[in-house]
Amino acid sequence: MSDEGGESCEELLNLLHQRMISTGEWSSTLSQMLRMLEESGWETQLREQAEKEARAQNSIQVGALVDKLGGYAHDTFPRTVRATISAKIRDYLDRNLEDA
Protein backbone atom coordinates (compact mmCIF):
# COMPACT_ATOMS: atom_id res chain seq x y z
CA MET A 1 0.00 0.00 0.00
CA SER A 2 1.40 3.40 -0.97
CA ASP A 3 0.73 6.91 0.23
CA GLU A 4 0.21 9.91 -2.08
CA GLY A 5 3.97 10.33 -2.52
CA GLY A 6 4.26 6.77 -3.76
CA GLU A 7 6.28 5.50 -0.81
CA SER A 8 5.15 2.49 1.19
CA CYS A 9 5.01 2.46 4.98
CA GLU A 10 8.06 0.21 4.99
CA GLU A 11 9.98 2.66 2.83
CA LEU A 12 8.99 5.56 5.09
CA LEU A 13 10.06 3.62 8.17
CA ASN A 14 13.40 2.84 6.53
CA LEU A 15 13.89 6.52 5.67
CA LEU A 16 13.02 7.53 9.22
CA HIS A 17 15.41 4.92 10.59
CA GLN A 18 18.25 6.13 8.33
CA ARG A 19 17.62 9.76 9.25
CA MET A 20 17.57 8.94 12.96
CA ILE A 21 20.86 7.06 12.55
CA SER A 22 22.50 9.91 10.64
CA THR A 23 21.50 12.49 13.27
CA GLY A 24 22.47 10.31 16.24
CA GLU A 25 18.87 10.18 17.47
CA TRP A 26 18.66 6.40 16.95
CA SER A 27 21.59 5.72 19.27
CA SER A 28 20.24 8.11 21.89
CA THR A 29 16.74 6.58 21.75
CA LEU A 30 18.07 3.03 21.86
CA SER A 31 20.31 3.84 24.85
CA GLN A 32 17.40 5.42 26.71
CA MET A 33 15.15 2.43 26.02
CA LEU A 34 17.78 -0.09 27.14
CA ARG A 35 18.42 1.89 30.33
CA MET A 36 14.70 2.07 31.10
CA LEU A 37 14.26 -1.67 30.48
CA GLU A 38 17.17 -2.49 32.76
CA GLU A 39 15.87 -0.17 35.48
CA SER A 40 12.39 -1.71 35.25
CA GLY A 41 13.75 -5.23 35.75
CA TRP A 42 12.21 -6.36 32.46
CA GLU A 43 15.52 -7.56 31.07
CA THR A 44 16.10 -9.76 34.14
CA GLN A 45 12.56 -11.14 33.98
CA LEU A 46 12.99 -11.98 30.29
CA ARG A 47 16.27 -13.77 30.99
CA GLU A 48 14.69 -15.73 33.85
CA GLN A 49 11.76 -16.69 31.63
CA ALA A 50 14.19 -17.84 28.93
CA GLU A 51 16.03 -20.03 31.43
CA LYS A 52 12.75 -21.49 32.69
CA GLU A 53 11.54 -22.26 29.16
CA ALA A 54 14.89 -23.79 28.19
CA ARG A 55 14.91 -26.04 31.27
CA ALA A 56 11.38 -27.22 30.43
CA GLN A 57 12.51 -28.52 27.03
CA ASN A 58 13.99 -32.01 26.77
CA SER A 59 16.37 -30.75 24.12
CA ILE A 60 16.63 -27.06 23.37
CA GLN A 61 14.66 -26.09 20.29
CA VAL A 62 15.72 -22.57 19.46
CA GLY A 63 12.76 -21.79 17.18
CA ALA A 64 10.19 -22.84 19.78
CA LEU A 65 12.08 -20.96 22.48
CA VAL A 66 12.20 -17.78 20.41
CA ASP A 67 8.49 -18.06 19.63
CA LYS A 68 7.56 -18.39 23.30
CA LEU A 69 9.91 -15.64 24.41
CA GLY A 70 8.75 -13.29 21.67
CA GLY A 71 5.19 -13.48 22.91
CA TYR A 72 6.30 -13.14 26.52
CA ALA A 73 8.49 -10.14 25.70
CA HIS A 74 5.68 -8.43 23.82
CA ASP A 75 3.13 -9.09 26.56
CA THR A 76 5.37 -7.92 29.40
CA PHE A 77 7.09 -4.96 27.72
CA PRO A 78 6.59 -2.04 30.13
CA ARG A 79 3.92 0.40 29.00
CA THR A 80 5.86 3.31 30.43
CA VAL A 81 8.88 2.46 28.29
CA ARG A 82 6.73 2.07 25.18
CA ALA A 83 4.99 5.40 25.85
CA THR A 84 8.23 7.27 26.56
CA ILE A 85 10.04 5.97 23.49
CA SER A 86 6.99 6.51 21.26
CA ALA A 87 6.74 10.09 22.50
CA LYS A 88 10.43 10.64 21.81
CA ILE A 89 10.06 9.38 18.24
CA ARG A 90 6.91 11.49 17.71
CA ASP A 91 8.78 14.54 18.98
CA TYR A 92 11.65 13.77 16.60
CA LEU A 93 9.18 13.51 13.71
CA ASP A 94 7.51 16.78 14.68
CA ARG A 95 10.87 18.56 14.80
CA ASN A 96 12.08 17.09 11.50
CA LEU A 97 8.97 16.74 9.37
CA GLU A 98 9.44 20.11 7.70
CA ASP A 99 12.98 19.17 6.67
CA ALA A 100 11.90 15.95 4.92
N, C-alpha and C positions, 0 to 999 in steps of 0.2 A: 504494500500500500504506500502511495506517495503523497506528499503534501503538494501545495501549489507550486513550490519551487522545484519539484521533481525529485527531491531527495527523500529516501525512505527514513523511517525512524532509526533503523540501524545505522544508516549513514550519518544521520544527525548526532546520534550518540557517539559514534566514532570521532566525528569532528570535535564534539565537546570534549571528549577524552583527550584528544591530541592537543587541544588548546589549553586544557587544564595542566597537562604535562609540561607544555612549553612555557607556561607562566609560573610553574612551581606550585600551583594550587592543588594539583593532584597529590603530590607528596605531603603537603601540609594537611590536607583532608584525611588522607590515609593514616598519617601519624596520629592525628586527633582521634580517629575512630579506633585504632588499635589501643591507644592509651585508655580510652573510655571503656572498651571491652575488658581490658585487663583489670581496671579499677572496679568494674561491676562484678568480677568473678566469673563472667561468662566463659572466658577462655579455659579456666580451670574446670568448670562444669562440663564443657564440651570434651576436654581431654579425659575426664573421669568417665563420661558416658562412652567414649570410644574404647577405653580399657574394659569397661563392663561388657560392651557388645562383643569385643574381640574374645574375651574369656568365655562367653556363652557359645561361641562357635567351636565345633569339633576341630575343624581346620580353618584357618583364616581365609575368608573369601572377600577379597578387597572390594569387588563391585557391590556385594550385598552390604558390606560395612559402610561404604561411602553412601549408598542409598539411604540407609537408616540414619546415618549421622547428618546427611543433608536435610532431611525432614526435621530432625531434632534441632539442628542449628537454626533453621528457619523459624520453627515454632517458639524457640526460647530466646531469639535475638532480642535484646532489650529495646523496648519502644522508645526510651529516652535517647538511646544512641541513634536509632533510625531517624527520629524527629530532628535531632541536632544536626546530623550529617545532611539530611534532606534540606534543612533550612540553609545550611552553609552552601550547598550546591545551588539552591534557588537564588540566594543572594549573589553568588558568582554570576549566574545567568543574567540577573537583573542589571548588574554592573557592567556586563560585557555584551549584552544583546545588541546595543547600538553599534558596536564595533564590528559585528559579524557581517 
